[in-house]
Each structure stands twice: as C-alpha cells, then as structure tokens.
Amino acid sequence: MDYKKVFGRFETQNEFIKTVSKPTIDGAQKAVLNRKGNVLYNSGDIEGAKRIFLTTGYSDGLVRIGDYYVSKGRDIDALRMYWIAPDHAKCEPIIERLSVIIGTLLREEEDQPNE
C-alpha cells in the first residue's frame, strides 16, 4: 500500500496535536487570566479564550473549548483541546471515529486498482 498516496492529501491540513510546555505564571496571574478567558468565551470570542486557557493550562476552559468545537463539527480541534486538558474520556470517542475513517480510507485505497 502506498501510504504517501493515502495520507498525502492531508499534508497541507496541519492537523497534528501539538503540545508545548506552559509558561511559569503564579496563581494570582492565572486567576486573572482565566477570568478574562471566561469573559471572552461567554462573549463568543472562542479563539481569544482558547489562547488564554492554553497559556494558563486551565483544564475546564480547554474542555469547554473542546465541547464548542464538537458542537461545530470540528472533531480534530476538539481532540486537541481534550488531549491538552487532559480529558481522555472525551478523547476516546473522537479517536474511535477517526480510526474508523482512517480504516475506511485505507480499505478504499487497497480496493482501488493500481495505476
């Protein structure tokens, strides 16, 4: 099987889960930032809230962002947020769905005649 052919069409989507170490922020700064993130989230600025929650490592906020992404059909983005949160219970159903999709793609590729 030509895996490059199967997965090559996804190379430009940059859909890998990326984690980074969190900056050092004291408890008071985190609280202020998390409140700001909650205000942004509640006002509909999901991306602004996400930046803050990623910076502070606020798990509950990251899970809410993930839930928002699921509601919009953005499973890969949701998986990133759940993974970083970490809320692996919410990761599992997404991983299972993606596994089925990948399996289907691989079977379809195998069934295609070689060119």
N, C-alpha and C positions, 0 to 999 in steps of 0.2 A: 504494500500500500504506500502511496506517495503522500506522506503526512504534510509535506510542504504544500502540496496542492490542496489538501483538505483544509488546513488551517491558515494558509497563506492569505485567503480572502479577509481574514480578521486582523491582520498585522497592523493596519492603519487605525484600528479602533482603540488601541492603547488601553485595554481593559484589564490589566493586571492589578492585583491587590498590592498596594504599596504601603509599607508601614515605616515610620521614622521614629526616632527617639523624641520624647516630649521635652520641650524646654523646661528649665527649672523655674517654677512660679510658686510663690508662697501661697498659703491658704487664703489670705485676705484678697490677694490679686485674683486667684481662681474664682472666689465667690463673686467678686465684682464682674469679672468677665462672663461667668456663667449666667448671672442676672441679665447682662447685656445680650448674651446669646438667646436667652429665653424671650426677651423683648423682641429681638429680631425675628425669631421663629414665629412668635404669636402675631407679628405684623406681616408675615408672609415672606420675609427675606430669608429663605431657607439656606441659600448658599452662604450668606453672611453668618448665620447662626452656625452652620457647619464648620466654617473656618475657626470660629471661636471654640466650639466644642472639640475640634481636633487639637487645637493648641493646648487646651486645658485638660484633655483626656476625660471629659465629662461623659461617662458611660450612658447615663439616662438620656442626655441630649442626643448622643450619637444614635441610640436606639430609636428615638423619636424621628430623627432624620431618616434612618433606615425604613421605618414604618411609612413615612411620607413617600419615599421612593417606591416602595412596594405598591402603594395606592396609585402611583402614576405609571406602573408597569416597568419600572427601572430596576429590575432584579439585580443586575451586576453592581449598580451603585449602592443598592440596599445591602448586598452581601459585604461590600467594603466596610460600610458603617457598622454592621453587626459584628464583623470579624475584629475590627479595631476596638469595639466597645468593651470587652468581648461578650457577645451573647450568642454562643454556639448553638443554643437551642433554636434560635431564629435563623441561623445559617443553614442548618441541616435541610429544611425543605427546599431552599433555593438551590443548594448543591445537588440535591436529588433531581430536581427539574432540569438543571443544566447538564447533569450526567446523562439523562435520557436524551436530551437534544444532541449532545456530542455523540452518543452511541448511534443515534439515528443518522447523523451526518456521516459517520464512519461506515455504516452499513450501506448507505446510498452510494458512497464513493466506491465501495467494494463491488456493488452491483453494476456499476457503470462499465461498459466495455472500454478496454484500454485504447487510447488514441495513438 
